[in-house]
Amino acid sequence: MSQQPYLLEVNHVKKYFPIKTGLFNRVVGQVKAVDDVSFGIRAGETFGLVGESGCGKSTLARVLLKLKSATGGEIKFGGQDIARVGTGELRRLRQEMQIIFQDPYGSLNPRFLVKDIIGEPLRVHRRMSAKEVEDRVVELMELVGLDITRRNRYPHEFSGGQRQRIGIARAIALNPKFIVADEAVSALDVSVQSQVLNLMMKLQKDLGLTYLFIAHGLNVVRHISDRIGVMYLGKMVEVARTDDLFASPMHPYTKVLLSAIPQASPNRTKERIILQGDVPSPANPPSGCRFHTRCPFAQERCRVEEPKLETLGPDRQVACHFPL
């Protein structure tokens, strides 16, 4: 995997949202949702992205797909800078970059039949005939494990897991190279989660897909990811191979997240690290290391100097002055 080139390269990407007030919408500040994030995703791998709610994971995903414009930085897909492409080229790139949304209920148009939901990308981008679209829809439904005789039904007639399979079928309809799975299984029951994860892994193997997999559950990310990036308050604080991250976390925040994972065996004991205080506001982040206000290992340097994301080993990057 380490010899594969990067399909997606993210260099110092920022996304700020202006804070406006008054009659004339005067800008008085900025919410730094994503602030100077850099990483890469290799062709054919699954890159997991984890962090607390509000840390910027979903905003970053939408910036990568250019559903939102970046405030700064560079995003290269297949060596091409997404920020500089024109409308026509962006339309072509849309076919190679797709997304599976978190909500299997709200992400499907309730007025469309399932065959129309899955077939819409084909009609928009490929201009296929009705017969060609119908044949492709049948093929896609079989591929994701849906009953093809139910293609003339509406989304509300399906369970949550089945709706997410519809969303997956729509995402792979155009044979994309890269798919963002934004909390794609968090709204599903645990038993259904495993089925959807196994489906995604099978599709990756069969179709050569590359995933950015965003989730809260670390065990879910561990199951599917080759490498994992950890975000805190708009910053990437650690990137590592999955096994290395779980075996020896080097950033205090990563260690805190791993300590919170429930243990299946009552005889196993593990130190639980309890964070003090609340998550700071991205509109007014702390000076120095953004985690220092809650870090049990913080020192004076952490309060005044912001750590850079440094390479400390093969596929191992950490933004900490005193890595564990």
Residue pairs with C-beta under 8 A, 6 or more apart in sequence:
1 42
1 44
1 45
1 226
2 42
2 314
2 315
4 42
4 43
4 44
4 45
5 42
5 43
6 40
6 41
6 42
6 43
6 76
7 41
7 42
7 43
7 77
7 78
7 177
7 178
7 210
8 40
8 41
8 64
8 75
8 76
8 77
8 178
8 210
8 212
9 40
9 74
9 75
9 76
10 37
10 38
10 39
10 40
10 64
10 73
10 74
10 75
11 38
11 73
11 74
11 75
11 76
12 36
12 37
12 38
12 72
12 73
12 74
13 34
13 36
13 37
13 38
13 60
13 63
13 64
13 70
13 72
13 73
13 74
13 75
14 32
14 34
14 35
14 36
14 37
14 70
14 71
14 72
14 73
15 33
15 34
15 56
15 59
15 60
15 63
15 68
15 70
15 71
16 30
16 31
16 32
16 33
16 35
16 71
17 30
17 31
17 33
18 27
18 29
18 30
18 31
19 27
19 28
19 29
19 30
19 31
19 283
20 26
20 27
20 28
21 28
29 283
29 284
30 283
31 282
31 283
32 234
32 282
32 283
32 285
33 56
33 59
33 234
33 282
34 56
34 59
34 60
34 63
34 234
35 56
35 234
35 235
35 282
35 285
36 73
36 235
37 56
37 60
37 73
37 231
37 234
37 235
37 236
38 73
38 236
38 309
39 47
39 229
39 236
39 239
39 317
41 47
41 178
41 210
41 212
42 210
43 177
43 208
43 210
44 204
44 208
44 209
44 210
45 210
45 211
45 226
45 227
46 204
46 210
46 211
46 213
46 224
46 225
46 226
46 227
47 211
47 212
47 213
47 225
47 226
47 227
47 228
47 229
48 213
48 214
48 215
48 221
48 222
48 224
48 225
48 227
48 228
48 229
48 242
49 57
49 60
49 61
49 212
49 213
49 214
49 215
49 228
49 229
49 231
50 57
50 214
50 215
50 216
50 218
50 221
50 228
50 229
50 230
50 231
50 257
51 57
51 230
51 231
51 232
52 232
52 279
53 216
54 279
54 282
55 231
55 232
55 233
55 234
56 231
56 233
56 234
56 282
57 182
57 214
57 231
58 102
58 182
58 183
58 214
59 68
60 231
61 99
61 180
61 182
61 212
61 214
62 68
63 69
63 70
63 75
64 75
64 82
64 97
64 180
64 212
65 97
65 99
65 180
66 75
66 82
66 83
66 90
66 93
67 99
69 83
70 83
74 81
74 83
75 81
75 82
75 83
76 82
77 93
77 96
77 97
77 178
78 96
78 177
80 89
80 93
82 90
82 93
85 93
91 125
94 125
95 121
95 125
95 174
95 175
95 176
96 174
96 176
96 177
96 178
97 176
97 177
97 178
97 179
97 180
98 171
98 172
98 174
98 176
98 178
98 179
98 180
99 171
99 179
99 180
99 181
99 182
100 164
100 167
100 168
100 171
100 179
100 180
100 181
100 182
100 184
101 107
101 167
101 182
101 184
102 182
102 183
102 184
102 186
102 187
103 187
104 160
104 161
104 163
104 164
104 166
104 167
104 187
104 188
105 155
105 160
105 163
105 187
107 167
108 117
108 155
108 163
108 166
108 167
109 117
109 155
110 154
110 155
110 156
111 154
112 120
112 154
112 155
113 151
113 152
113 153
113 154
114 141
114 146
114 150
114 151
114 152
114 153
114 154
114 155
114 158
114 166
115 134
115 137
115 151
115 152
117 155
117 166
117 170
118 137
118 140
118 141
118 151
118 166
118 169
118 170
118 173
119 133
119 134
119 136
119 137
119 173
120 170
121 170
121 173
121 174
122 128
122 132
122 133
122 136
122 137
122 173
122 174
123 133
125 174
126 174
128 136
136 173
137 151
137 169
138 148
138 151
140 169
140 172
140 173
141 147
141 148
141 151
141 169
142 148
143 169
143 172
143 203
144 165
144 166
144 168
144 169
144 172
144 199
144 203
145 165
145 199
146 162
146 165
146 166
146 169
150 157
150 158
155 163
155 166
158 166
159 192
160 187
160 188
160 189
160 192
161 188
161 189
161 192
161 195
161 196
164 184
164 185
164 188
164 196
165 196
165 199
167 184
168 184
168 196
168 199
168 200
168 203
171 179
172 179
172 203
172 207
172 209
175 207
176 209
177 208
177 209
177 210
178 209
178 210
178 211
178 212
179 209
179 210
179 211
179 212
180 211
180 212
180 214
181 200
181 211
181 212
181 213
181 214
182 214
183 214
183 215
183 216
184 196
184 200
184 213
184 214
184 215
185 192
185 193
185 196
185 197
185 215
185 220
186 215
186 216
186 217
188 196
193 220
197 220
197 223
197 224
200 211
200 224
201 224
203 209
204 210
204 211
211 224
213 221
213 224
213 225
215 221
218 257
218 258
218 261
219 261
221 228
221 242
222 228
222 242
222 246
225 242
226 241
226 242
227 239
227 240
227 241
227 242
227 315
228 239
228 240
228 241
228 242
228 245
229 236
229 238
229 239
230 236
230 237
230 238
230 239
230 245
230 251
230 253
230 254
230 257
231 237
232 253
232 290
232 291
233 279
233 280
233 282
233 285
233 290
233 291
234 282
234 285
234 290
235 290
235 319
236 309
236 317
236 319
237 251
237 253
237 254
237 291
237 309
237 318
237 319
237 320
238 245
238 249
238 250
238 251
238 253
238 254
238 317
238 318
238 319
238 320
239 309
239 315
239 316
239 317
239 318
240 250
240 315
240 316
240 317
241 314
241 315
241 316
244 313
244 315
244 316
245 254
246 258
248 324
249 255
249 257
249 258
249 324
250 312
250 316
250 318
250 320
250 323
250 324
251 318
251 319
251 320
251 323
251 324
252 291
252 295
252 296
252 297
252 320
252 324
253 291
253 295
255 273
255 324
256 273
256 275
259 270
259 271
259 272
259 273
260 272
260 273
263 269
263 270
273 296
275 294
275 296
276 294
276 296
277 293
277 294
279 294
280 286
280 290
280 293
286 292
286 293
286 303
287 303
287 304
287 306
288 301
288 302
288 303
288 304
288 305
288 306
289 295
289 298
289 302
289 303
289 305
289 306
289 307
289 319
289 320
289 321
290 306
291 298
291 302
292 298
292 302
292 303
295 302
297 322
297 324
299 321
299 322
301 321
302 321
302 322
305 321
307 319
307 320
307 321
308 319
309 317
309 318
309 319
310 317
310 318
310 319
311 317
312 318
312 323
